[in-house]
Every structure is written in structure tokens, then in C-alpha cells.
Amino acid sequence: MKQNDITIRLEQQADHSAVEHLVREAFWNVYRPGCSEHYVLHVLRDDPAFVPELDFVMEQDGALIGQNMFMRTVIEADDGRTIPVLTMGPIGITPERKRQGYGKKLLDCSLEQAAAMGFGAVLFEGNIDFYGKSGFAYAREFGIRYHDLPEGGGRLLLPL
């Protein structure tokens, strides 16, 4: 997708190092001293659940400014059903471009592609004040909880 001065495209192998650097900068000292999100991204690319068709980068004037990725996972329902869904992230925008709408553009484009591929929902942890603007709600509103969290615990869900 090309929109105004930005391009959103699939990540290529040649982008890996630059994307990991971008993610390290995006998350450095945000949630704790240092960060590990860039290493998580590095490892997830080799996971069988990784969805390369939903591994996006955002460019502006030829420079990488954002990225987002998805993994296949399942919801194990109390009635024994297994429901295929996606998990998302990390999603990162370079620090100098945060809070300017780039993250929402990347997120919304990524979600449109996931829906077009037939995925029905995305689960992840995040800030409802930001992600709620793209349609996310707490999973507990759908009777869903992360296996390590108590009833009513935290994850966000977006039905696509």
C-alpha cells in the first residue's frame, strides 16, 4: 500500500537487521530498562506459527519507520473447541514518528490484510486507549482469557 508519503509492504530478508534496530529503538526503556522486543522479533521469524504474508514494514522517503508482524495461534475453548486466531506484535514505530498517526495507519492496513486472508480475530496485550481506536476491546468482553491470567484478565481482542 502506498499512501501519501508512506509505503507499507512485506518485510524482506534484507530488512531484518534494520527492522530489529528499529524495534530496539522503538521499545528501548519504554516498559523496563533496555528491551527485548527486537530479540523476540528475531526469534519469532523462525517459528512455524509466523505468518510471513502478514509481516509488514512501513517506509517514508525510503527509510524504515515502522513494522508489524503476526503469529498463528488458537483459543482453546472451555467446551473443547480450538478456534484459530492471530496474535500480533511487536508493532513498532521509530521514536521520532510516534504519536503522529503512523502506528494507526500501519495497524489498520495490517488488520485489513489479516481479514482479507480469512482470519477472524487478533489477540494481544496493549494499551486500550490506542488500540481501541482500531476496534479492539478487552477479550473478557467476549468471555476469553489468557491461560495465565485470572478470569477477567487483560488481553485485547479484535474480531475481524
Secondary structure, DSSP 8 states (H G I E B T S, - for coil): -EETTEEEEE--GGGHHHHHHHHHHHHTTTSSSS--HHHHHHHHTTSTTB-GGG-EEEEETTEEEEEE-EEEEEEE-TTS-EEEEEEE---EE-GGGTTTTHHHHHHHHHHHHHHHTT--EEEE---HHHHGGGT-EEGGGGT---TTS-TT---EEEE-
